Amino acid sequence: MEDNGTIRGYHADIGDPDAAGVHAVLWVRITERPCDKALEWLDHLQGTTAVYSLSGDWDALAHITLPTHAHLSALNDAVAASPLISDSHCQIILRRYRPAR
């Protein structure tokens, strides 16, 4: 069925993301240009699932998923101590809105 195109792909069904720990977004201002060094550093932090380079007031946004609030607090401390980051703001995601379709 794959050969004739009936089955065109597979996907992972990971269940309810709200049950997978603490989700947060981390807004950051980067100290130097180009930003690639700081973006790469952010991308390698434990729990980072995506990093976006932004225009505007904030230089980047990272989506974070960690098992506990204590892990998130430690990540915030690491970001605050980094010489690559001049400012940061973390917001915990309360829920993902999914309208019925």
Secondary structure by P-SEA (a helix, b strand, c coil): cccccccccccccccccccccccbbbbbbbccccaaaaaaaaaacccccbbbbbcccccbbbbbbcccaaaaaaaaaaaaaccccccbbbbbbcbbbbccc
